[in-house]
Amino acid sequence: MTLFDGVYPFYPQPRKAYAFDVSSIIVIAVFLSLGLSFLLILPGIRGRARLYWLLRVILSLFIGAVIVAVQFTGDWETGQVTANTSYKSFSRTMVNADVGLHIGLGGVNVTLVGNPVNQINETINYNEHFAWRFGVNYNQIYNEGLEKGLPSPILYVAEKFSQQSPCGVYSQYRISGHYASATLWVAFCAWLISNMLFSMPVLVYGGYMILVTGAFMIFSLLSFSTVRNSPMCAIQFGPASLQTVYGASFWLTLATSSWCFFIGRLTVIDISENVFGRNY
């Protein structure tokens, strides 16, 4: 193999896991530490209050962890196809591989895994990340991929999301991802306020704020889902087509927001019935 600007083509580069990266692991570790710290002091709480505080704190930490962690995951929208495709540019060599597309709020991961992994004297197991967050140049990352000599299927899929692509999906995914991330941060602020209110003798306002938390999580889902209203460019590998569906992070956010609505509604209705029933 020859050098290209000091880089060997197909030389293994640092890769980012499509579902979890370092940021997600740090977020989960922080919230787990908070949960374990609370479990250490839980024996000091007596009576029925112990179960109440256990459920309250663990569920609250779970909601907060989901709000922050899903911003760094790469499986809001996913798709995979098995196809016979060319492996290198300007070569007729064909390989059988699984091509995966994993879209997050801050970028896209393209995976390529051979069937089997070892073919044509190569180890076909790639996972490349192309980011579009603020301050990151997607086209520059794509051009670096060209210089590295990444396999043709990865470059083909990544090119669909570039600014020069006639598909025009780059701006749609980038803007929708930014708005979804922004609304999730607002939801996180509302979650913090709800925890402070639940620690005061104003539980009904804590219930209202947890409803606000769920509402902004729904807004983030609506922001991201607007992309699917526009036609998506076909990603073809011969007769096979790569189709995407909503991924685990999308459904986890939806489930957590529904749980927020349930908790908030239960809190507000229960307190209102007790107060007004007692006054009546």
Buried (B, 14 or more C-beta within 10 A) or exposed (E): EEEEEEEEBBEEEEBBBBBBBEBBEEBBEBBEEBBEEBEEEBEEBEEEEEEEBBEBBBEBBBBBBBBBBBBBBBBBBBBBBEBEBBBBEEEEEBBEBBBBBBBBBBBBBBBBBBEEEEBEEBEBBBBBBBBBBEEEEBEEBBEBBEEBBBBBBBBBBBBBBBEEBEBEBBEBBBBBBBBBBBBBBBBBBBBEBBBEBBEEEEBBBBBBBBBBBBBBBBBBBEBBBBBBEEEBEEBEBEEBEBEBEBBEBBEBBBEBBEBBBEBBBEBBEEBEEEEEEEEE
